[in-house]
Structure formats: C-alpha cells, structure tokens
C-alpha cells in the first residue's frame, strides 16, 4: 500500500525512519495510519493533506501548513479550504473509492492556479472492493501558477507577433491593389506608394530578425559564454554604427574611456547587439545628447547608457523588458520599433550572468546600465621541469 501511494504521489523526499511496529497484529493495524500514512505524507515535497471519510483533517505536511496556515488536525477541511471543486472531489472519492484530479484558480490574496490529486486510502482489512468507502483521502496540491503564466505569455506573444506582422502586410497589400488598379498609370502615386511599401517591408524584416534573435538567445540561455571580449572595441564599434543616425537627429553621442573596465567575459556579437539596441533607443528618445560610461562597480563591469530625453513614467519600468511592451505609445511610425529590443537585451544579459538596471525620471531622461563579469585570465599550469631522455640510435 505504501508503494502504491508513493507511486501515485510522484515526487517525494527521503522519508523519516518510522518507529518499530508492535508484534501484535491488531495493534499494528491500529497504529498503521499514524505510522504509515504520516510517513508517506511527510515524504512529499508538495502540499499534502489526508482527511478521513467524514472530511476531517487527520495529517498534513509542512508544505501544506505553509500553503494553508489555518489547517488544524481534527477540524473539517472546509474550515480551512473553501474551494468548492476541491471539497466536491473529496466527497466523490469517498463515495466512489476512485482517484480524482481537479483544477481551480485562487484570486485572493494573489492569483494562483492549482491542480489537486485525490487518492483513496484503505486500511486493512478494509479493501478497495466497492463494499466500503475508503478510510482516508489523500490530497496532493500541485502549483500550476508558473505553467499558466508561461502559457499566457506564449499566447500573448503569438497574438502580438501576428498583429505586428499583419499591420504592415495589410498596408503593402493595399498599395499593391491600388497600383494594380486606379493608380496604374499615375507616376507620382507609384513613387509615393513604393516608398511606403519599402518602409513597411523593412519594418516586417526588422520584426522577423528580432524574433529570430530572441529565439536564438532563448535556446542558448543555459550556455554561459566564456570568451574574452574587448569592451572598448565593442562600444566604439556600436557608437560608430549609430553616429550617422544620431547626427541626422542632432544628437551628440559621447563614449568615456573604459579604463580598467576594458575586458569582459562574454560573446562579442551578442554584446554588440545589446549596446546597439540601447544606443538606438537612447538616440531615438534621448534629447540632444547620449553618454556611454563604462566603470567598475563592486568588482564587476558596469556600462551606463544615459539619455536626456523625456524620461519614462515609473509605472512602465517593471514591464519595459516584456515582449512588445512600449512605454511611448504615442511614438510616430518613424520612431516606432518592434517592441522586442529590450526583451532581447534582457535575455542576452541574463545569458551572460549579468543584470540590466533601469532608472528614469519624467523630464530628466533615462539610464540603462548593463552589469557584466570582468574577464579573469585563467591560472597558468605549473609545469615541472622534466629530465631529458636521450635515446641511443639502434644499431639495427
């Protein structure tokens, strides 16, 4: 029976050693629930509760006590848990003597999804033959909150990506139909429409490129890059890339000398992508100047990208790195990005074992700081001098 219950429960930790049972068979039968069931319940690493056929709480582990602090032995389960589907499942198991699985959602104090696994327990000589109800019902509660959150994020991601692609695609389709019809012989309209079509197809290409970049980074999230990267070269290269755009918008970009913050541990191409995204955003919203300042803070390398633009309302800061989230919803089409840049930055920095810090005040600009591990030269192996061996040439 213990093996059957353990198999049903799945994950378990090493159980405590039970106390020896008495030799008398009747006494062993009376003690079995307190020894056997309690041992199994305490071995489970998820909230686990055992109630009797009347619905009174008999045993529960510390995970259950943490999840439901109002649990008390001897009291009805309904005093501590008022989830209707859970209580109904207990009644069903008692009535039919078979296992049940149900899911429910708690909204107070926080939103949480759970799945309950209910198993009937029979104490010998009571057997699961349908004549008598089970003596106890074991409830294991599985937390589904994180799984549901990921499912919701995935659904939102697909919906947002579809919308972002559909909008420029609809514009291009409309212009093609116009050029095939009323504007077929209109040279000025053709030039205007072709320019807009080029802009919209460029937007689709940028979105697809960002989606592919994000996918690649997520696939390699568990692989820590360990190459020696010259941060001064990376930052200088990125500044050169954004300088033409910055000049066109009358934005001055300055790069401070990295000094001791020159080399970091990472992947050069990915770090170029990180700082290119941050600098492009800074130039886009940065007022008249953008400053890039590398430094060493608490033994780690920190690169701060500061702009002097309108700043960001604090209400947006926690969500800035979400996919397709935009704080500047009023941004014109010329400045509108894909909404994936900061999500890519966050994932790349996370893969490097670093962190992204964001500080901003409305009217005073924003500072995006990337913190990375410095490069540390590996220790050189200690090579002991060895005796030279002279091999005499063979006479054969």
VEXZADO-92489 format. One record per residue (C-alpha): residue number from 1; chain; x, z, y. Coordinates in pm, 1 decimal, padded with zeros to 6 digits, always signed. Last residue first. Example, Ala and Ser with C-alpha at 12.3 -4.5 7.8 and 13.67 -1.06 7.14 Angstrom:
BEGIN
+-----+----+----------+----------+----------+
|   i | ch |        u |        w |        v |
+-----+----+----------+----------+----------+
|   2 |  A | +01367.0 | +00714.0 | -00106.0 |
|   1 |  A | +01230.0 | +00780.0 | -00450.0 |
+-----+----+----------+----------+----------+
END
This chain:
BEGIN
+-----+----+----------+----------+----------+
|   i | ch |        u |        w |        v |
+-----+----+----------+----------+----------+
| 396 |  A | +06982.3 | -03643.0 | -00243.3 |
| 395 |  A | +07233.1 | -03437.2 | -00041.9 |
| 394 |  A | +06954.9 | -03274.9 | +00149.1 |
| 393 |  A | +07010.6 | -03209.0 | +00516.1 |
| 392 |  A | +07052.4 | -02841.7 | +00597.8 |
| 391 |  A | +06756.4 | -02689.4 | +00773.0 |
| 390 |  A | +06849.3 | -02458.2 | +01056.6 |
| 389 |  A | +06586.2 | -02202.7 | +01143.8 |
| 388 |  A | +06573.1 | -02075.0 | +01497.3 |
| 387 |  A | +06469.6 | -01715.3 | +01523.8 |
| 386 |  A | +06144.8 | -01657.4 | +01707.5 |
| 385 |  A | +06097.1 | -01535.7 | +02062.6 |
| 384 |  A | +05766.9 | -01351.2 | +02100.0 |
| 383 |  A | +05499.6 | -01539.3 | +02292.4 |
| 382 |  A | +05260.6 | -01312.3 | +02474.2 |
| 381 |  A | +04955.3 | -01529.1 | +02547.3 |
| 380 |  A | +04875.9 | -01587.6 | +02913.9 |
| 379 |  A | +04575.4 | -01399.4 | +03040.7 |
| 378 |  A | +04290.3 | -01623.4 | +03157.1 |
| 377 |  A | +04288.7 | -01700.1 | +03530.3 |
| 376 |  A | +03984.6 | -01546.9 | +03695.8 |
| 375 |  A | +03748.3 | -01776.5 | +03885.0 |
| 374 |  A | +03509.7 | -01589.4 | +04108.1 |
| 373 |  A | +03154.5 | -01516.7 | +03989.3 |
| 372 |  A | +02880.2 | -01655.5 | +04209.5 |
| 371 |  A | +02645.6 | -01538.9 | +04487.7 |
| 370 |  A | +02440.2 | -01805.7 | +04665.6 |
| 369 |  A | +02303.0 | -01702.5 | +05005.3 |
| 368 |  A | +02014.7 | -01875.1 | +05183.3 |
| 367 |  A | +01983.1 | -01759.2 | +05544.7 |
| 366 |  A | +01681.1 | -01850.3 | +05756.8 |
| 365 |  A | +01598.5 | -01912.4 | +06121.9 |
| 364 |  A | +01512.2 | -01672.4 | +06404.2 |
| 363 |  A | +01160.7 | -01773.9 | +06510.1 |
| 362 |  A | +00997.1 | -01622.8 | +06202.9 |
| 361 |  A | +01255.0 | -01415.7 | +06023.7 |
| 360 |  A | +01432.1 | -01517.4 | +05704.3 |
| 359 |  A | +01641.4 | -01382.2 | +05420.8 |
| 358 |  A | +01682.0 | -01546.0 | +05080.1 |
| 357 |  A | +01925.7 | -01434.3 | +04810.0 |
| 356 |  A | +02007.4 | -01652.8 | +04509.2 |
| 355 |  A | +02186.5 | -01492.7 | +04216.3 |
| 354 |  A | +02474.3 | -01570.2 | +03984.6 |
| 353 |  A | +02517.7 | -01590.5 | +03607.9 |
| 352 |  A | +02595.3 | -01961.6 | +03636.9 |
| 351 |  A | +02274.7 | -02051.3 | +03453.5 |
| 350 |  A | +02086.7 | -01839.8 | +03709.3 |
| 349 |  A | +02244.1 | -02035.9 | +03994.6 |
| 348 |  A | +02133.3 | -02359.0 | +03827.8 |
| 347 |  A | +01780.0 | -02229.6 | +03771.6 |
| 346 |  A | +01737.7 | -02101.0 | +04128.0 |
| 345 |  A | +01877.0 | -02419.0 | +04285.2 |
| 344 |  A | +01646.2 | -02637.9 | +04074.5 |
| 343 |  A | +01344.8 | -02432.8 | +04183.5 |
| 342 |  A | +01473.8 | -02455.6 | +04541.0 |
| 341 |  A | +01469.6 | -02835.7 | +04530.2 |
| 340 |  A | +01143.1 | -02883.9 | +04340.3 |
| 339 |  A | +00890.1 | -02923.1 | +04622.2 |
| 338 |  A | +00949.5 | -03299.1 | +04630.3 |
| 337 |  A | +01039.6 | -03303.2 | +04998.4 |
| 336 |  A | +00829.4 | -03371.5 | +05308.8 |
| 335 |  A | +01044.4 | -03445.1 | +05613.1 |
| 334 |  A | +00924.8 | -03799.3 | +05679.1 |
| 333 |  A | +00578.0 | -03718.8 | +05549.1 |
| 332 |  A | +00529.2 | -03456.7 | +05816.9 |
| 331 |  A | +00554.7 | -03086.5 | +05741.4 |
| 330 |  A | +00229.4 | -02893.6 | +05793.1 |
| 329 |  A | +00260.1 | -02721.2 | +05457.4 |
| 328 |  A | +00589.9 | -02561.9 | +05558.1 |
| 327 |  A | +00608.4 | -02288.7 | +05292.3 |
| 326 |  A | +00600.5 | -02539.8 | +05009.3 |
| 325 |  A | +00559.4 | -02449.7 | +04642.9 |
| 324 |  A | +00604.2 | -02749.0 | +04411.5 |
| 323 |  A | +00788.7 | -02543.4 | +04148.0 |
| 322 |  A | +00835.4 | -02180.5 | +04247.7 |
| 321 |  A | +01157.5 | -02093.6 | +04432.5 |
| 320 |  A | +00982.5 | -02013.3 | +04762.0 |
| 319 |  A | +00730.8 | -01779.3 | +04599.6 |
| 318 |  A | +00870.7 | -01437.7 | +04696.2 |
| 317 |  A | +00957.6 | -01564.4 | +05048.7 |
| 316 |  A | +00616.1 | -01700.7 | +05149.5 |
| 315 |  A | +00462.2 | -01379.5 | +05286.1 |
| 314 |  A | +00781.8 | -01320.7 | +05484.1 |
| 313 |  A | +00690.2 | -01612.5 | +05716.6 |
| 312 |  A | +00976.5 | -01858.8 | +05721.0 |
| 311 |  A | +01212.3 | -01940.5 | +06007.2 |
| 310 |  A | +01156.5 | -02181.5 | +06294.5 |
| 309 |  A | +01508.9 | -02325.9 | +06275.9 |
| 308 |  A | +01847.6 | -02171.1 | +06331.6 |
| 307 |  A | +01997.3 | -02241.9 | +05989.9 |
| 306 |  A | +02228.6 | -02034.1 | +05776.0 |
| 305 |  A | +02384.2 | -02132.8 | +05444.0 |
| 304 |  A | +02566.8 | -01829.1 | +05304.3 |
| 303 |  A | +02818.9 | -01870.0 | +05021.3 |
| 302 |  A | +02903.0 | -01548.2 | +04836.4 |
| 301 |  A | +03195.4 | -01512.2 | +04595.2 |
| 300 |  A | +03202.1 | -01189.8 | +04395.0 |
| 299 |  A | +03433.7 | -00886.9 | +04411.9 |
| 298 |  A | +03194.4 | -00675.2 | +04613.2 |
| 297 |  A | +03146.6 | -00953.9 | +04869.8 |
| 296 |  A | +03399.5 | -01236.6 | +04908.3 |
| 295 |  A | +03312.6 | -01497.4 | +05170.2 |
| 294 |  A | +03191.2 | -01855.7 | +05216.6 |
| 293 |  A | +03010.2 | -01942.2 | +05541.9 |
| 292 |  A | +02806.6 | -02259.6 | +05594.6 |
| 291 |  A | +02651.0 | -02281.8 | +05942.7 |
| 290 |  A | +02366.9 | -02513.0 | +06047.0 |
| 289 |  A | +02296.8 | -02618.5 | +06406.9 |
| 288 |  A | +02028.7 | -02756.6 | +06640.8 |
| 287 |  A | +01710.6 | -02640.9 | +06468.1 |
| 286 |  A | +01749.1 | -02598.5 | +06095.8 |
| 285 |  A | +01433.8 | -02733.9 | +05933.2 |
| 284 |  A | +01560.1 | -03062.1 | +05784.9 |
| 283 |  A | +01926.9 | -02974.9 | +05828.2 |
| 282 |  A | +01874.5 | -02647.1 | +05642.5 |
| 281 |  A | +01675.7 | -02817.5 | +05367.2 |
| 280 |  A | +01947.9 | -03079.2 | +05320.8 |
| 279 |  A | +02208.9 | -02801.7 | +05322.7 |
| 278 |  A | +02033.5 | -02601.6 | +05051.2 |
| 277 |  A | +01972.4 | -02903.1 | +04827.9 |
| 276 |  A | +02329.4 | -03028.4 | +04870.2 |
| 275 |  A | +02457.8 | -02676.4 | +04803.0 |
| 274 |  A | +02287.3 | -02654.9 | +04464.9 |
| 273 |  A | +02351.5 | -03017.1 | +04363.7 |
| 272 |  A | +02722.9 | -02983.5 | +04438.5 |
| 271 |  A | +02716.7 | -02664.2 | +04231.0 |
| 270 |  A | +02565.7 | -02860.2 | +03941.7 |
| 269 |  A | +02832.7 | -03128.6 | +03963.2 |
| 268 |  A | +03114.8 | -02872.8 | +03976.3 |
| 267 |  A | +03004.4 | -02658.0 | +03681.5 |
| 266 |  A | +03100.5 | -02292.2 | +03708.8 |
| 265 |  A | +03362.1 | -02023.5 | +03761.0 |
| 264 |  A | +03464.4 | -02001.8 | +04123.6 |
| 263 |  A | +03770.2 | -02090.9 | +04330.3 |
| 262 |  A | +03812.7 | -02066.7 | +04707.7 |
| 261 |  A | +03668.6 | -01735.8 | +04819.0 |
| 260 |  A | +04013.5 | -01609.9 | +04925.3 |
| 259 |  A | +03996.9 | -01824.8 | +05240.6 |
| 258 |  A | +03672.8 | -02023.4 | +05231.3 |
| 257 |  A | +03736.4 | -02165.3 | +05582.2 |
| 256 |  A | +03403.8 | -02191.1 | +05764.5 |
| 255 |  A | +03191.7 | -02506.2 | +05748.5 |
| 254 |  A | +02997.1 | -02624.1 | +06053.4 |
| 253 |  A | +02696.1 | -02858.9 | +06059.3 |
| 252 |  A | +02567.9 | -02973.7 | +06400.4 |
| 251 |  A | +02209.6 | -03107.1 | +06404.3 |
| 250 |  A | +02119.7 | -03397.0 | +06633.8 |
| 249 |  A | +01868.5 | -03541.3 | +06380.8 |
| 248 |  A | +02069.1 | -03859.3 | +06317.9 |
| 247 |  A | +02383.9 | -03647.6 | +06322.8 |
| 246 |  A | +02244.8 | -03426.1 | +06044.9 |
| 245 |  A | +02151.2 | -03725.3 | +05830.1 |
| 244 |  A | +02501.7 | -03869.9 | +05866.0 |
| 243 |  A | +02659.2 | -03523.8 | +05801.4 |
| 242 |  A | +02468.0 | -03452.7 | +05479.0 |
| 241 |  A | +02715.8 | -03608.8 | +05235.8 |
| 240 |  A | +03027.3 | -03497.4 | +05426.6 |
| 239 |  A | +02897.8 | -03138.4 | +05420.4 |
| 238 |  A | +02847.1 | -03171.1 | +05044.0 |
| 237 |  A | +03205.7 | -03289.5 | +04988.3 |
| 236 |  A | +03349.7 | -03010.7 | +05203.3 |
| 235 |  A | +03143.1 | -02754.5 | +05013.3 |
| 234 |  A | +03261.6 | -02882.6 | +04674.3 |
| 233 |  A | +03627.6 | -02911.5 | +04783.9 |
| 232 |  A | +03630.2 | -02558.1 | +04924.9 |
| 231 |  A | +03459.1 | -02429.2 | +04610.3 |
| 230 |  A | +03733.4 | -02562.0 | +04382.4 |
| 229 |  A | +03570.7 | -02517.9 | +04042.2 |
| 228 |  A | +03743.1 | -02377.7 | +03732.6 |
| 227 |  A | +03518.1 | -02448.9 | +03434.7 |
| 226 |  A | +03319.5 | -02183.4 | +03247.1 |
| 225 |  A | +02957.5 | -02296.0 | +03248.0 |
| 224 |  A | +02722.9 | -02048.8 | +03074.0 |
| 223 |  A | +02502.3 | -02216.6 | +02814.5 |
| 222 |  A | +02165.5 | -02039.1 | +02778.1 |
| 221 |  A | +02002.4 | -02234.8 | +03062.9 |
| 220 |  A | +02108.6 | -02567.1 | +02911.2 |
| 219 |  A | +01755.8 | -02699.2 | +02844.4 |
| 218 |  A | +01636.1 | -02551.2 | +03175.5 |
| 217 |  A | +01908.0 | -02734.4 | +03368.3 |
| 216 |  A | +01826.0 | -03067.5 | +03203.9 |
| 215 |  A | +01452.6 | -03028.5 | +03271.4 |
| 214 |  A | +01512.2 | -02941.9 | +03636.2 |
| 213 |  A | +01734.2 | -03245.8 | +03680.2 |
| 212 |  A | +01477.8 | -03471.7 | +03511.2 |
| 211 |  A | +01200.3 | -03342.9 | +03736.7 |
| 210 |  A | +01426.2 | -03384.1 | +04040.1 |
| 209 |  A | +01502.7 | -03746.4 | +03949.5 |
| 208 |  A | +01132.4 | -03815.1 | +03892.0 |
| 207 |  A | +01045.0 | -03669.1 | +04231.8 |
| 206 |  A | +01320.6 | -03860.6 | +04407.6 |
| 205 |  A | +01207.2 | -04185.2 | +04241.8 |
| 204 |  A | +00846.5 | -04124.5 | +04343.5 |
| 203 |  A | +00951.4 | -04066.2 | +04705.6 |
| 202 |  A | +01161.2 | -04381.8 | +04699.1 |
| 201 |  A | +00856.9 | -04569.7 | +04569.7 |
| 200 |  A | +00661.6 | -04435.3 | +04867.4 |
| 199 |  A | +00925.6 | -04534.1 | +05123.4 |
| 198 |  A | +00964.7 | -04883.2 | +04975.3 |
| 197 |  A | +00587.2 | -04926.1 | +04979.5 |
| 196 |  A | +00578.7 | -04823.0 | +05347.2 |
| 195 |  A | +00843.4 | -05083.0 | +05433.1 |
| 194 |  A | +00661.9 | -05347.3 | +05226.0 |
| 193 |  A | +00338.8 | -05270.6 | +05410.5 |
| 192 |  A | +00494.7 | -05321.5 | +05752.9 |
| 191 |  A | +00670.0 | -05644.7 | +05654.8 |
| 190 |  A | +00354.0 | -05782.7 | +05493.7 |
| 189 |  A | +00138.8 | -05683.5 | +05790.6 |
| 188 |  A | +00369.7 | -05873.1 | +06024.9 |
| 187 |  A | +00375.3 | -06183.3 | +05802.4 |
| 186 |  A | -00003.2 | -06204.0 | +05752.6 |
| 185 |  A | -00061.9 | -06477.3 | +05491.7 |
| 184 |  A | -00166.0 | -06253.4 | +05202.3 |
| 183 |  A | -00302.7 | -05982.2 | +05428.6 |
| 182 |  A | -00667.7 | -06014.7 | +05317.6 |
| 181 |  A | -00598.8 | -06029.3 | +04941.2 |
| 180 |  A | -00278.0 | -05999.0 | +04741.9 |
| 179 |  A | -00112.4 | -05807.7 | +05023.4 |
| 178 |  A | -00410.2 | -05571.5 | +05040.2 |
| 177 |  A | -00405.6 | -05514.1 | +04663.2 |
| 176 |  A | -00033.2 | -05440.9 | +04676.4 |
| 175 |  A | -00085.1 | -05200.5 | +04967.4 |
| 174 |  A | -00349.7 | -05007.8 | +04774.3 |
| 173 |  A | -00134.2 | -04983.9 | +04462.1 |
| 172 |  A | +00158.7 | -04850.6 | +04665.8 |
| 171 |  A | -00061.1 | -04583.9 | +04825.9 |
| 170 |  A | -00212.5 | -04483.7 | +04490.6 |
| 169 |  A | +00136.4 | -04450.6 | +04342.4 |
| 168 |  A | +00244.0 | -04236.8 | +04636.8 |
| 167 |  A | -00038.2 | -03986.9 | +04566.6 |
| 166 |  A | -00040.3 | -04007.8 | +04185.5 |
| 165 |  A | +00318.0 | -03889.7 | +04146.2 |
| 164 |  A | +00271.6 | -03564.1 | +04339.3 |
| 163 |  A | -00067.8 | -03507.1 | +04176.9 |
| 162 |  A | +00067.3 | -03556.0 | +03824.8 |
| 161 |  A | +00358.4 | -03323.9 | +03897.3 |
| 160 |  A | +00121.8 | -03060.9 | +04036.3 |
| 159 |  A | -00111.7 | -03075.0 | +03735.3 |
| 158 |  A | +00176.1 | -03071.4 | +03485.6 |
| 157 |  A | +00340.4 | -02776.7 | +03662.1 |
| 156 |  A | +00014.1 | -02585.7 | +03690.2 |
| 155 |  A | -00042.3 | -02624.2 | +03315.1 |
| 154 |  A | +00313.0 | -02512.1 | +03238.7 |
| 153 |  A | +00285.5 | -02215.7 | +03476.1 |
| 152 |  A | -00043.3 | -02113.7 | +03313.7 |
| 151 |  A | +00108.8 | -02134.9 | +02967.6 |
| 150 |  A | +00408.9 | -01933.5 | +03085.8 |
| 149 |  A | +00181.9 | -01662.4 | +03226.4 |
| 148 |  A | -00021.0 | -01657.8 | +02905.2 |
| 147 |  A | +00294.8 | -01604.2 | +02699.3 |
| 146 |  A | +00411.7 | -01329.0 | +02935.8 |
| 145 |  A | +00078.8 | -01146.3 | +02917.9 |
| 144 |  A | +00033.2 | -01176.2 | +02542.1 |
| 143 |  A | +00105.6 | -00810.8 | +02456.8 |
| 142 |  A | +00031.4 | -00741.9 | +02089.5 |
| 141 |  A | -00179.2 | -00437.5 | +02000.5 |
| 140 |  A | -00168.0 | -00314.3 | +01639.3 |
| 139 |  A | -00482.1 | -00136.2 | +01519.6 |
| 138 |  A | -00501.0 | +00037.9 | +01181.5 |
| 137 |  A | -00848.3 | +00119.1 | +01052.0 |
| 136 |  A | -00896.4 | +00417.7 | +00824.1 |
| 135 |  A | -01085.6 | +00529.7 | +00512.9 |
| 134 |  A | -01210.1 | +00179.9 | +00441.7 |
| 133 |  A | -01580.4 | +00143.1 | +00361.4 |
| 132 |  A | -01693.6 | +00197.6 | +00003.1 |
| 131 |  A | -01831.3 | -00040.6 | -00257.2 |
| 130 |  A | -01651.6 | -00350.7 | -00130.9 |
| 129 |  A | -01367.3 | -00335.7 | -00382.4 |
| 128 |  A | -01091.3 | -00229.1 | -00141.7 |
| 127 |  A | -01006.2 | +00082.5 | -00345.2 |
| 126 |  A | -01083.2 | +00451.4 | -00282.6 |
| 125 |  A | -00881.9 | +00647.4 | -00542.3 |
| 124 |  A | -00660.6 | +00614.2 | -00344.0 |
| 123 |  A | -00666.7 | +00593.9 | +00038.9 |
| 122 |  A | -00785.2 | +00259.6 | +00177.5 |
| 121 |  A | -00662.0 | +00115.5 | +00505.8 |
| 120 |  A | -00846.6 | -00168.1 | +00682.8 |
| 119 |  A | -00640.2 | -00387.4 | +00918.5 |
| 118 |  A | -00705.3 | -00475.3 | +01285.1 |
| 117 |  A | -00471.7 | -00698.1 | +01488.7 |
| 116 |  A | -00541.1 | -00683.7 | +01862.9 |
| 115 |  A | -00425.6 | -00952.0 | +02104.6 |
| 114 |  A | -00363.1 | -00864.4 | +02467.5 |
| 113 |  A | -00366.0 | -01029.7 | +02810.0 |
| 112 |  A | -00280.7 | -00829.7 | +03122.0 |
| 111 |  A | -00392.3 | -00845.8 | +03484.8 |
| 110 |  A | -00297.2 | -00524.4 | +03660.2 |
| 109 |  A | -00473.0 | -00189.5 | +03712.1 |
| 108 |  A | -00721.9 | -00320.3 | +03604.7 |
| 107 |  A | -00778.9 | -00682.1 | +03500.3 |
| 106 |  A | -00748.5 | -00641.7 | +03123.0 |
| 105 |  A | -00796.4 | -00955.4 | +02914.5 |
| 104 |  A | -00902.1 | -00968.5 | +02551.0 |
| 103 |  A | -00802.0 | -01115.4 | +02216.5 |
| 102 |  A | -00937.2 | -01044.9 | +01868.2 |
| 101 |  A | -00798.0 | -01036.6 | +01514.7 |
| 100 |  A | -00983.5 | -00891.0 | +01215.9 |
|  99 |  A | -00888.6 | -00770.1 | +00868.6 |
|  98 |  A | -01152.5 | -00701.1 | +00603.6 |
|  97 |  A | -01349.0 | -00396.2 | +00490.2 |
|  96 |  A | -01683.6 | -00539.5 | +00601.0 |
|  95 |  A | -01843.0 | -00246.5 | +00785.7 |
|  94 |  A | -01526.1 | -00059.1 | +00882.1 |
|  93 |  A | -01351.4 | -00381.1 | +00987.4 |
|  92 |  A | -01655.5 | -00487.8 | +01190.4 |
|  91 |  A | -01681.8 | -00149.1 | +01364.2 |
|  90 |  A | -01313.7 | -00166.3 | +01463.5 |
|  89 |  A | -01366.7 | -00520.8 | +01594.4 |
|  88 |  A | -01660.2 | -00401.0 | +01806.0 |
|  87 |  A | -01436.0 | -00138.3 | +01967.3 |
|  86 |  A | -01177.3 | -00402.5 | +02054.0 |
|  85 |  A | -01435.1 | -00652.8 | +02181.1 |
|  84 |  A | -01590.4 | -00386.2 | +02405.3 |
|  83 |  A | -01270.4 | -00270.0 | +02572.7 |
|  82 |  A | -01335.6 | +00086.1 | +02682.2 |
|  81 |  A | -01021.3 | +00248.7 | +02547.9 |
|  80 |  A | -00952.7 | +00621.6 | +02586.9 |
|  79 |  A | -01294.0 | +00780.2 | +02521.6 |
|  78 |  A | -01392.9 | +00482.4 | +02304.2 |
|  77 |  A | -01125.1 | +00582.6 | +02051.6 |
|  76 |  A | -01327.0 | +00892.1 | +01972.5 |
|  75 |  A | -01125.6 | +01216.4 | +02002.3 |
|  74 |  A | -00943.0 | +01375.6 | +01708.5 |
|  73 |  A | -00597.6 | +01283.6 | +01830.6 |
|  72 |  A | -00584.5 | +01206.2 | +02201.1 |
|  71 |  A | -00523.1 | +00874.6 | +02377.6 |
|  70 |  A | -00543.8 | +00901.5 | +02759.1 |
|  69 |  A | -00192.4 | +00757.6 | +02815.4 |
|  68 |  A | -00292.6 | +00415.3 | +02674.4 |
|  67 |  A | +00012.4 | +00183.1 | +02688.6 |
|  66 |  A | +00266.1 | +00465.3 | +02687.3 |
|  65 |  A | +00080.3 | +00656.6 | +02415.1 |
|  64 |  A | +00052.7 | +00333.4 | +02216.3 |
|  63 |  A | +00429.3 | +00281.6 | +02240.8 |
|  62 |  A | +00476.4 | +00646.4 | +02137.4 |
|  61 |  A | +00294.6 | +00592.7 | +01808.1 |
|  60 |  A | -00068.0 | +00668.0 | +01723.6 |
|  59 |  A | -00247.9 | +00877.0 | +01462.2 |
|  58 |  A | -00600.7 | +01000.4 | +01386.7 |
|  57 |  A | -00818.2 | +00865.8 | +01668.3 |
|  56 |  A | -01188.1 | +00898.0 | +01588.0 |
|  55 |  A | -01386.9 | +00581.4 | +01516.5 |
|  54 |  A | -01606.6 | +00726.7 | +01241.2 |
|  53 |  A | -01421.8 | +00531.2 | +00972.4 |
|  52 |  A | -01093.5 | +00687.6 | +01084.4 |
|  51 |  A | -00870.9 | +00556.8 | +01361.1 |
|  50 |  A | -00507.8 | +00446.4 | +01346.8 |
|  49 |  A | -00330.1 | +00327.1 | +01661.3 |
|  48 |  A | -00021.7 | +00106.2 | +01704.3 |
|  47 |  A | +00139.4 | -00004.8 | +02031.6 |
|  46 |  A | +00435.7 | -00226.0 | +01936.6 |
|  45 |  A | +00768.0 | -00121.7 | +01780.6 |
|  44 |  A | +00608.3 | -00014.8 | +01451.8 |
|  43 |  A | +00793.4 | +00244.3 | +01241.8 |
|  42 |  A | +00591.5 | +00535.5 | +01381.6 |
|  41 |  A | +00271.8 | +00385.3 | +01241.9 |
|  40 |  A | +00427.2 | +00335.5 | +00898.1 |
|  39 |  A | +00547.2 | +00694.8 | +00873.0 |
|  38 |  A | +00214.4 | +00828.9 | +01000.4 |
|  37 |  A | +00028.1 | +00627.0 | +00739.6 |
|  36 |  A | +00238.7 | +00758.3 | +00451.6 |
|  35 |  A | +00288.7 | +01124.1 | +00541.2 |
|  34 |  A | -00035.5 | +01230.9 | +00707.1 |
|  33 |  A | -00242.8 | +00983.5 | +00505.5 |
|  32 |  A | -00072.8 | +01077.5 | +00175.5 |
|  31 |  A | -00113.3 | +01454.5 | +00205.6 |
|  30 |  A | -00447.6 | +01479.1 | +00024.9 |
|  29 |  A | -00339.8 | +01237.9 | -00245.7 |
|  28 |  A | -00011.3 | +01422.9 | -00293.6 |
|  27 |  A | -00202.8 | +01748.0 | -00335.6 |
|  26 |  A | -00422.3 | +01587.7 | -00599.5 |
|  25 |  A | -00116.6 | +01452.6 | -00783.2 |
|  24 |  A | +00071.8 | +01785.6 | -00788.6 |
|  23 |  A | +00443.4 | +01718.8 | -00751.3 |
|  22 |  A | +00444.7 | +01777.9 | -00375.9 |
|  21 |  A | +00565.4 | +01495.5 | -00151.3 |
|  20 |  A | +00913.7 | +01507.8 | -00000.5 |
|  19 |  A | +00925.0 | +01468.5 | +00380.9 |
|  18 |  A | +00940.5 | +01115.0 | +00509.7 |
|  17 |  A | +01271.3 | +00965.9 | +00637.1 |
|  16 |  A | +01198.3 | +00806.0 | +00973.4 |
|  15 |  A | +01117.1 | +00438.2 | +00968.7 |
|  14 |  A | +01369.5 | +00170.1 | +01078.0 |
|  13 |  A | +01189.8 | -00048.9 | +01329.2 |
|  12 |  A | +00899.6 | -00277.1 | +01258.0 |
|  11 |  A | +00787.0 | -00628.6 | +01332.1 |
|  10 |  A | +00517.1 | -00767.0 | +01103.7 |
|   9 |  A | +00218.5 | -00533.8 | +01091.3 |
|   8 |  A | +00057.7 | -00707.0 | +00796.5 |
|   7 |  A | +00377.5 | -00691.2 | +00591.2 |
|   6 |  A | +00409.5 | -00320.9 | +00670.8 |
|   5 |  A | +00053.2 | -00256.9 | +00558.2 |
|   4 |  A | +00111.6 | -00434.9 | +00227.9 |
|   3 |  A | +00442.3 | -00254.9 | +00169.3 |
|   2 |  A | +00283.1 | +00083.8 | +00239.2 |
|   1 |  A | +00000.0 | +00000.0 | +00000.0 |
+-----+----+----------+----------+----------+
END
